[in-house]
Amino acid sequence: LLKRQTTAPGKERLQMLYWLKSGQLKTRQAIAARLDRAESTIYRWVQKYEQGGLEGLLEVKTPPGQAPRIGGTVLEQLKERLSQRQGFSSYGAIQEWLSQAFGVNVAYSTVHRTVRYQLKAKLKVPRPRSKDADEPQQQAFKKTAAVDGDNDKPL
């Protein structure tokens, strides 16, 4: 088991157990000195082993962390809204929408991180157009644009 253990805390705990079972070290003080740990730590490990066996000794509890501010149905609604054609113009607009629609007040950075990296979405912002652009001329160009020879599709 000691050779198969991949984590340092697991190796230390199994080493302590090996020394106790083999009789090489018999006191908490000796084990604590050899592992460079406090006696209270060795005492806790022994208690864990007595109460839960190997599984109890090797179990390392991690705190659950904070619940996401944008989650559940709010996240689904946001995903749906981002997939619509008009989308949002800015992350600030998303912040405002979340506040008005759901009463969820979140930081700009939280909105950006959720939209950009969790949902992998981008804001729908139209490309800038010149105020002097001639709309009829652009439409005529689109209709008469050259045809791609490979696919026979307009460019």
N, CA, C and O of each residue as an XYZ file, in Angstrom:
620
protein
N       0.823     -1.203      0.000
C       0.000      0.000      0.000
C       0.857      1.254      0.000
O       0.535      2.237     -0.666
N       1.931      1.214      0.737
C       2.805      2.386      0.827
C       3.411      2.735     -0.529
O       3.541      3.912     -0.865
N       3.781      1.723     -1.307
C       4.366      1.968     -2.622
C       3.333      2.479     -3.622
O       3.670      3.244     -4.525
N       2.076      2.060     -3.466
C       1.022      2.469     -4.393
C       0.427      3.834     -4.062
O      -0.305      4.400     -4.875
N       0.728      4.366     -2.892
C       0.160      5.647     -2.473
C       0.755      6.780     -3.304
O       1.971      6.842     -3.491
N      -0.097      7.674     -3.803
C       0.371      8.748     -4.682
C       0.467     10.097     -3.986
O       1.125     10.998     -4.506
N      -0.157     10.265     -2.845
C      -0.133     11.561     -2.173
C       0.800     11.521     -0.973
O       0.944     10.486     -0.322
N       1.431     12.653     -0.684
C       2.353     12.741      0.448
C       1.648     12.505      1.787
O       2.180     11.777      2.624
N       0.452     13.103      2.023
C      -0.221     12.824      3.297
C      -0.555     11.340      3.467
O      -0.449     10.804      4.570
N      -0.948     10.692      2.405
C      -1.258      9.264      2.472
C      -0.023      8.435      2.800
O      -0.094      7.486      3.582
N       1.113      8.798      2.198
C       2.363      8.074      2.468
C       2.783      8.229      3.924
O       3.205      7.269      4.570
N       2.660      9.452      4.428
C       3.026      9.694      5.832
C       2.164      8.868      6.776
O       2.666      8.273      7.730
N       0.881      8.839      6.509
C      -0.043      8.114      7.386
C       0.207      6.606      7.338
O       0.174      5.930      8.366
N       0.455      6.093      6.144
C       0.745      4.665      6.030
C       2.093      4.318      6.648
O       2.254      3.247      7.233
N       3.057      5.218      6.520
C       4.362      4.993      7.141
C       4.207      4.921      8.656
O       4.808      4.065      9.304
N       3.406      5.815      9.220
C       3.146      5.800     10.652
C       2.514      4.475     11.062
O       2.913      3.872     12.058
N       1.540      4.032     10.299
C       0.854      2.776     10.597
C       1.822      1.594     10.489
O       1.773      0.678     11.311
N       2.690      1.608      9.492
C       3.678      0.533      9.314
C       4.611      0.451     10.521
O       4.882     -0.633     11.038
N       5.099      1.617     10.963
C       6.000      1.625     12.113
C       5.311      1.097     13.369
O       5.915      0.377     14.164
N       4.021      1.470     13.538
C       3.281      0.990     14.711
C       3.056     -0.518     14.644
O       3.288     -1.226     15.623
N       2.609     -1.006     13.498
C       2.277     -2.432     13.352
C       3.524     -3.319     13.401
O       3.490     -4.424     13.942
N       4.623     -2.821     12.831
C       5.841     -3.636     12.822
C       6.574     -3.558     14.161
O       7.463     -4.370     14.419
N       6.224     -2.610     15.005
C       6.865     -2.475     16.306
C       8.164     -1.712     16.278
O       8.863     -1.649     17.289
N       8.511     -1.120     15.126
C       9.757     -0.354     15.032
C       9.716      0.879     15.933
O      10.702      1.219     16.587
N       8.561      1.541     15.955
C       8.360      2.692     16.839
C       7.093      2.427     17.642
O       6.089      1.973     17.093
N       7.139      2.710     18.942
C       6.007      2.336     19.781
C       5.283      3.520     20.404
O       4.174      3.365     20.916
N       5.889      4.695     20.367
C       5.248      5.842     21.014
C       4.921      6.930     19.997
O       5.531      7.026     18.932
N       3.929      7.752     20.369
C       3.566      8.883     19.519
C       4.727      9.862     19.416
O       4.955     10.460     18.365
N       5.458     10.023     20.516
C       6.583     10.951     20.514
C       7.643     10.540     19.492
O       8.163     11.386     18.764
N       7.961      9.261     19.434
C       8.981      8.767     18.499
C       8.521      8.929     17.051
O       9.301      9.330     16.187
N       7.245      8.614     16.792
C       6.707      8.752     15.429
C       6.659     10.225     15.037
O       7.020     10.582     13.915
N       6.218     11.074     15.950
C       6.141     12.508     15.677
C       7.526     13.070     15.357
O       7.671     13.883     14.444
N       8.541     12.638     16.104
C       9.901     13.115     15.847
C      10.408     12.630     14.494
O      11.048     13.390     13.768
N      10.129     11.371     14.145
C      10.605     10.800     12.882
C       9.901     11.448     11.686
O      10.537     11.696     10.661
N       8.598     11.727     11.802
C       7.854     12.329     10.689
C       7.882     13.859     10.711
O       7.396     14.513      9.789
N       8.459     14.417     11.778
C       8.500     15.863     11.953
C       7.081     16.445     11.966
O       6.775     17.425     11.286
N       6.243     15.809     12.759
C       4.853     16.224     12.957
C       4.599     16.405     14.444
O       5.366     15.926     15.279
N       3.511     17.101     14.769
C       3.136     17.272     16.174
C       2.539     15.974     16.707
O       1.967     15.187     15.953
N       2.675     15.761     17.994
C       2.101     14.559     18.616
C       0.588     14.526     18.458
O       0.000     13.455     18.304
N      -0.039     15.688     18.496
C      -1.495     15.733     18.361
C      -1.931     15.250     16.973
O      -2.996     14.652     16.827
N      -1.118     15.509     15.973
C      -1.418     15.034     14.617
C      -1.364     13.510     14.577
O      -2.250     12.869     14.011
N      -0.340     12.937     15.170
C      -0.203     11.470     15.209
C      -1.388     10.870     15.968
O      -1.930      9.839     15.569
N      -1.782     11.518     17.055
C      -2.929     11.056     17.845
C      -4.207     11.048     16.989
O      -4.979     10.090     17.025
N      -4.420     12.127     16.219
C      -5.597     12.203     15.335
C      -5.572     11.103     14.285
O      -6.603     10.492     14.005
N      -4.413     10.845     13.704
C      -4.303      9.809     12.682
C      -4.624      8.438     13.262
O      -5.313      7.638     12.629
N      -4.126      8.169     14.460
C      -4.396      6.877     15.103
C      -5.884      6.739     15.393
O      -6.460      5.668     15.203
N      -6.511      7.828     15.854
C      -7.969      7.801     16.095
C      -8.731      7.527     14.811
O      -9.672      6.734     14.798
N      -8.327      8.176     13.738
C      -8.989      7.949     12.443
C      -8.868      6.493     12.021
O      -9.824      5.909     11.509
N      -7.712      5.913     12.231
C      -7.503      4.511     11.868
C      -8.365      3.597     12.730
O      -8.966      2.650     12.222
N      -8.428      3.872     14.019
C      -9.225      3.037     14.918
C     -10.711      3.131     14.601
O     -11.425      2.135     14.722
N     -11.188      4.287     14.204
C     -12.620      4.487     13.933
C     -13.022      4.066     12.523
O     -14.109      3.521     12.334
N     -12.157      4.310     11.521
C     -12.566      4.056     10.142
C     -11.696      3.113      9.360
O     -11.927      2.919      8.166
N     -10.705      2.521      9.984
C      -9.819      1.616      9.266
C      -8.924      2.372      8.299
O      -8.687      3.568      8.465
N      -8.427      1.665      7.287
C      -7.541      2.296      6.299
C      -8.236      3.415      5.541
O      -7.635      4.450      5.256
N      -9.527      3.197      5.211
C     -10.271      4.222      4.476
C     -10.355      5.502      5.297
O     -10.178      6.604      4.776
N     -10.631      5.338      6.600
C     -10.721      6.499      7.484
C      -9.388      7.208      7.635
O      -9.344      8.437      7.705
N      -8.304      6.453      7.685
C      -6.974      7.034      7.830
C      -6.570      7.807      6.588
O      -5.993      8.890      6.689
N      -6.870      7.258      5.415
C      -6.426      7.871      4.163
C      -7.384      8.927      3.625
O      -7.063      9.615      2.656
N      -8.549      9.065      4.236
C      -9.525     10.050      3.766
C      -9.037     11.458      4.100
O      -8.724     11.769      5.249
N      -8.980     12.293      3.075
C      -8.596     13.689      3.252
C      -9.808     14.524      2.877
O     -10.221     14.558      1.717
N     -10.368     15.192      3.864
C     -11.579     15.975      3.613
C     -11.210     17.326      3.019
O     -10.270     17.986      3.459
N     -11.972     17.717      2.012
C     -11.786     19.039      1.408
C     -13.067     19.832      1.603
O     -14.160     19.282      1.464
N     -12.953     21.101      1.920
C     -14.149     21.904      2.125
C     -14.914     22.057      0.817
O     -14.303     22.077     -0.251
N     -16.237     22.165      0.879
C     -17.037     22.208     -0.338
C     -16.892     23.501     -1.127
O     -17.168     23.513     -2.327
N     -16.474     24.571     -0.506
C     -16.346     25.838     -1.206
C     -17.660     26.582     -1.251
O     -18.690     26.079     -0.804
N     -17.616     27.762     -1.784
C     -18.786     28.623     -1.842
C     -19.645     28.245     -3.050
O     -19.129     27.891     -4.110
N     -20.962     28.327     -2.869
C     -21.886     28.042     -3.966
C     -21.750     29.128     -5.031
O     -21.534     30.292     -4.693
N     -21.873     28.769     -6.313
C     -21.734     29.770     -7.366
C     -22.822     30.834     -7.275
O     -23.973     30.528     -6.963
N     -22.456     32.080     -7.547
C     -23.417     33.185     -7.480
C     -24.410     33.113     -8.643
O     -25.579     33.467     -8.494
N     -23.933     32.653     -9.793
C     -24.806     32.497    -10.958
C     -24.915     31.001    -11.212
O     -23.986     30.392    -11.741
N     -26.027     30.413    -10.843
C     -26.160     28.967    -11.002
C     -27.607     28.566    -11.197
O     -28.513     29.393    -11.097
N     -27.814     27.298    -11.475
C     -29.156     26.740    -11.603
C     -29.950     27.349    -12.734
O     -29.473     27.445    -13.865
N     -31.169     27.761    -12.421
C     -32.058     28.302    -13.452
C     -31.561     29.635    -13.983
O     -31.783     29.950    -15.153
N     -30.892     30.429    -13.147
C     -30.361     31.718    -13.600
C     -29.315     31.484    -14.681
O     -29.289     32.194    -15.686
N     -28.460     30.500    -14.480
C     -27.435     30.176    -15.464
C     -28.062     29.689    -16.774
O     -27.609     30.055    -17.859
N     -29.095     28.872    -16.664
C     -29.788     28.383    -17.867
C     -30.439     29.526    -18.637
O     -30.359     29.577    -19.864
N     -31.080     30.440    -17.920
C     -31.713     31.597    -18.566
C     -30.663     32.472    -19.251
O     -30.883     32.967    -20.357
N     -29.525     32.658    -18.589
C     -28.447     33.452    -19.171
C     -27.918     32.788    -20.439
O     -27.683     33.459    -21.443
N     -27.734     31.477    -20.392
C     -27.256     30.737    -21.562
C     -28.234     30.886    -22.728
O     -27.829     31.093    -23.872
N     -29.524     30.778    -22.419
C     -30.558     30.924    -23.454
C     -30.543     32.328    -24.041
O     -30.640     32.501    -25.256
N     -30.422     33.321    -23.179
C     -30.421     34.713    -23.640
C     -29.192     35.014    -24.490
O     -29.277     35.768    -25.459
N     -28.062     34.436    -24.135
C     -26.841     34.649    -24.917
C     -26.922     33.988    -26.295
O     -26.280     34.440    -27.243
N     -27.705     32.928    -26.399
C     -27.823     32.247    -27.694
C     -28.774     32.959    -28.644
O     -28.803     32.647    -29.835
N     -29.552     33.911    -28.138
C     -30.468     34.664    -29.005
C     -29.687     35.623    -29.890
O     -28.541     35.968    -29.603
N     -30.324     36.042    -30.959
C     -29.660     36.866    -31.965
C     -29.183     38.214    -31.430
O     -28.068     38.637    -31.734
N     -30.020     38.899    -30.631
C     -29.627     40.230    -30.176
C     -28.563     40.192    -29.084
O     -27.739     41.105    -29.020
N     -28.546     39.184    -28.229
C     -27.515     39.048    -27.201
C     -27.413     40.255    -26.286
O     -28.414     40.908    -25.991
N     -26.212     40.544    -25.845
C     -25.933     41.675    -24.964
C     -24.827     42.512    -25.588
O     -24.000     41.998    -26.341
N     -24.816     43.797    -25.274
C     -23.784     44.670    -25.823
C     -22.546     44.709    -24.948
O     -21.458     45.024    -25.432
N     -22.692     44.390    -23.652
C     -21.540     44.435    -22.757
C     -21.792     43.539    -21.549
O     -22.913     43.097    -21.298
N     -20.711     43.285    -20.808
C     -20.856     42.503    -19.582
C     -21.612     43.300    -18.529
O     -22.293     42.726    -17.680
N     -21.494     44.621    -18.585
C     -22.266     45.488    -17.693
C     -23.757     45.345    -17.947
O     -24.557     45.388    -17.013
N     -24.135     45.173    -19.223
C     -25.543     44.970    -19.570
C     -26.036     43.638    -19.010
O     -27.184     43.535    -18.578
N     -25.188     42.633    -19.014
C     -25.547     41.333    -18.434
C     -25.728     41.484    -16.932
O     -26.665     40.936    -16.352
N     -24.822     42.233    -16.305
C     -24.919     42.500    -14.867
C     -26.256     43.143    -14.534
O     -26.938     42.739    -13.592
N     -26.614     44.138    -15.311
C     -27.882     44.860    -15.102
C     -29.073     43.935    -15.304
O     -30.025     43.970    -14.523
N     -29.030     43.111    -16.342
C     -30.119     42.181    -16.630
C     -30.291     41.172    -15.499
O     -31.415     40.877    -15.092
N     -29.180     40.642    -14.992
C     -29.246     39.690    -13.875
C     -29.854     40.334    -12.639
O     -30.631     39.712    -11.915
N     -29.491     41.584    -12.411
C     -30.008     42.298    -11.241
C     -31.510     42.549    -11.366
O     -32.259     42.345    -10.410
N     -31.942     42.988    -12.535
C     -33.363     43.312    -12.736
C     -34.229     42.061    -12.843
O     -35.301     42.005    -12.242
N     -33.790     41.073    -13.585
C     -34.614     39.894    -13.846
C     -34.646     38.917    -12.667
O     -35.679     38.307    -12.390
N     -33.512     38.770    -11.975
C     -33.428     37.728    -10.956
C     -33.049     38.247     -9.569
O     -33.060     37.490     -8.598
N     -32.713     39.532     -9.474
C     -32.292     40.079     -8.193
C     -30.922     39.573     -7.767
O     -30.609     39.561     -6.577
N     -30.098     39.152     -8.735
C     -28.759     38.628     -8.448
C     -27.752     39.742     -8.708
O     -27.567     40.163     -9.850
N     -27.104     40.216     -7.654
C     -26.087     41.256     -7.790
C     -24.711     40.598     -7.722
O     -24.300     40.095     -6.677
N     -24.014     40.610     -8.847
C     -22.701     39.981     -8.921
C     -21.695     40.967     -9.495
O     -22.064     41.911    -10.193
N     -20.438     40.741     -9.199
C     -19.360     41.597     -9.686
C     -19.165     41.412    -11.192
O     -19.485     40.368    -11.759
N     -18.634     42.453    -11.811
C     -18.347     42.422    -13.240
C     -17.447     41.240    -13.581
O     -17.677     40.539    -14.567
N     -16.409     41.020    -12.751
C     -15.458     39.935    -13.023
C     -16.138     38.567    -12.962
O     -15.771     37.659    -13.708
N     -17.124     38.414    -12.079
C     -17.856     37.155    -11.978
C     -18.675     36.923    -13.242
O     -18.710     35.812    -13.773
N     -19.332     37.974    -13.720
C     -20.120     37.876    -14.955
C     -19.196     37.518    -16.125
O     -19.504     36.623    -16.911
N     -18.080     38.211    -16.232
C     -17.147     37.954    -17.328
C     -16.639     36.518    -17.285
O     -16.644     35.833    -18.307
N     -16.199     36.051    -16.110
C     -15.659     34.700    -15.970
C     -16.722     33.647    -16.304
O     -16.428     32.653    -16.967
N     -17.955     33.869    -15.842
C     -19.030     32.905    -16.100
C     -19.372     32.845    -17.580
O     -19.472     31.762    -18.156
N     -19.552     34.009    -18.197
C     -19.953     34.051    -19.606
C     -18.824     33.570    -20.513
O     -19.036     32.734    -21.391
N     -17.648     34.092    -20.298
C     -16.549     33.829    -21.232
C     -15.954     32.435    -21.070
O     -15.688     31.760    -22.064
N     -15.743     31.995    -19.833
C     -15.011     30.747    -19.627
C     -15.901     29.564    -19.253
O     -15.622     28.436    -19.663
N     -16.955     29.795    -18.491
C     -17.827     28.680    -18.125
C     -18.812     28.366    -19.246
O     -18.974     27.207    -19.629
N     -19.476     29.408    -19.777
C     -20.445     29.199    -20.859
C     -19.779     29.225    -22.233
O     -20.387     28.827    -23.226
N     -18.534     29.693    -22.290
C     -17.781     29.798    -23.541
C     -18.562     30.580    -24.601
O     -18.622     30.187    -25.766
N     -19.158     31.693    -24.171
C     -19.951     32.532    -25.062
C     -19.244     33.864    -25.274
O     -18.425     34.297    -24.464
N     -19.582     34.483    -26.368
C     -19.058     35.818    -26.663
C     -20.243     36.750    -26.836
O     -21.330     36.322    -27.226
N     -20.028     38.027    -26.544
C     -21.099     39.001    -26.675
C     -21.405     39.231    -28.144
O     -20.512     39.232    -28.992
N     -22.690     39.426    -28.426
C     -23.118     39.680    -29.796
C     -23.101     41.187    -30.037
O     -24.015     41.903    -29.625
N     -22.063     41.654    -30.702
C     -21.935     43.068    -30.992
C     -21.747     43.204    -32.498
O     -20.836     42.596    -33.059
N     -22.595     43.992    -33.167
C     -22.442     44.125    -34.616
C     -21.143     44.841    -34.967
O     -20.644     45.680    -34.215
N     -20.618     44.487    -36.121
C     -19.400     45.141    -36.586
C     -19.704     46.604    -36.894
O     -20.802     46.916    -37.353
N     -18.769     47.491    -36.654
C     -19.017     48.913    -36.917
C     -19.192     49.163    -38.420
O     -18.536     48.544    -39.257
N     -20.102     50.094    -38.727
C     -20.360     50.441    -40.126
C     -20.191     51.938    -40.300
O     -20.454     52.722    -39.388
N     -19.758     52.309    -41.457
C     -19.561     53.722    -41.760
C     -20.908     54.412    -41.910
O     -21.852     53.840    -42.455
N     -20.988     55.638    -41.426
C     -22.245     56.394    -41.580
C     -22.442     56.834    -43.029
O     -23.554     57.167    -43.438
N     -21.346     56.833    -43.807
C     -21.423     57.235    -45.206
C     -21.664     56.054    -46.148
O     -21.666     56.233    -47.365
N     -21.866     54.857    -45.608
C     -22.045     53.664    -46.441
C     -23.330     53.793    -47.265
O     -24.358     54.263    -46.777
N     -23.242     53.366    -48.519
C     -24.390     53.410    -49.422
C     -25.068     52.038    -49.382
O     -24.582     51.087    -49.995
N     -26.187     51.936    -48.663
C     -26.887     50.661    -48.461
C     -27.311     50.007    -49.784
O     -27.069     48.812    -49.952
N     -27.927     50.722    -50.726
C     -28.303     50.074    -52.001
C     -27.089     49.512    -52.758
O     -27.168     48.442    -53.362
N     -25.989     50.231    -52.718
C     -24.791     49.759    -53.407
C     -24.267     48.482    -52.744
O     -23.810     47.575    -53.438
N     -24.328     48.399    -51.418
C     -23.875     47.198    -50.717
C     -24.769     46.008    -51.049
O     -24.268     44.904    -51.263
N     -26.067     46.214    -51.095
C     -26.988     45.125    -51.433
C     -26.746     44.635    -52.863
O     -26.777     43.431    -53.121
N     -26.506     45.561    -53.788
C     -26.217     45.181    -55.176
C     -24.926     44.373    -55.245
O     -24.845     43.397    -55.991
N     -23.936     44.765    -54.486
C     -22.674     44.027    -54.481
C     -22.871     42.602    -53.979
O     -22.316     41.661    -54.545
N     -23.665     42.439    -52.911
C     -23.902     41.104    -52.358
C     -24.585     40.204    -53.375
O     -24.306     39.006    -53.432
N     -25.484     40.773    -54.183
C     -26.214     39.969    -55.183
C     -25.320     39.582    -56.356
O     -25.477     38.502    -56.926
N     -24.398     40.442    -56.713
C     -23.575     40.192    -57.902
C     -22.149     39.778    -57.554
O     -21.267     39.819    -58.411
N     -21.917     39.382    -56.313
C     -20.562     39.012    -55.888
C     -20.081     37.808    -56.682
O     -20.878     36.997    -57.152
N     -18.776     37.705    -56.823
C     -18.189     36.590    -57.568
C     -18.555     35.276    -56.905
O     -18.800     35.225    -55.700
N     -18.590     34.206    -57.703
C     -18.943     32.885    -57.198
C     -17.667     32.081    -57.030
O     -16.795     32.086    -57.900
N     -17.567     31.385    -55.891
C     -16.417     30.526    -55.616
C     -16.494     29.314    -56.543
O     -17.516     28.629    -56.580
N     -15.424     29.043    -57.289
C     -15.426     27.962    -58.272
C     -15.565     26.576    -57.670
O     -16.108     25.689    -58.328
N     -15.087     26.345    -56.423
C     -15.134     25.019    -55.818
C     -16.531     24.628    -55.392
O     -16.988     23.520    -55.674
N     -17.202     25.527    -54.719
C     -18.486     25.177    -54.120
C     -19.675     25.843    -54.790
O     -20.817     25.551    -54.436
N     -19.439     26.722    -55.738
C     -20.504     27.489    -56.367
C     -21.333     28.241    -55.343
O     -22.553     28.350    -55.469
N     -20.658     28.756    -54.331
C     -21.329     29.548    -53.298
C     -20.833     30.976    -53.411
O     -19.665     31.201    -53.729
N     -21.699     31.943    -53.157
C     -21.221     33.333    -53.172
C     -20.176     33.550    -52.081
O     -20.228     32.930    -51.019
N     -19.244     34.427    -52.359
C     -18.183     34.713    -51.395
C     -18.694     35.458    -50.197
O     -17.923     35.774    -49.292
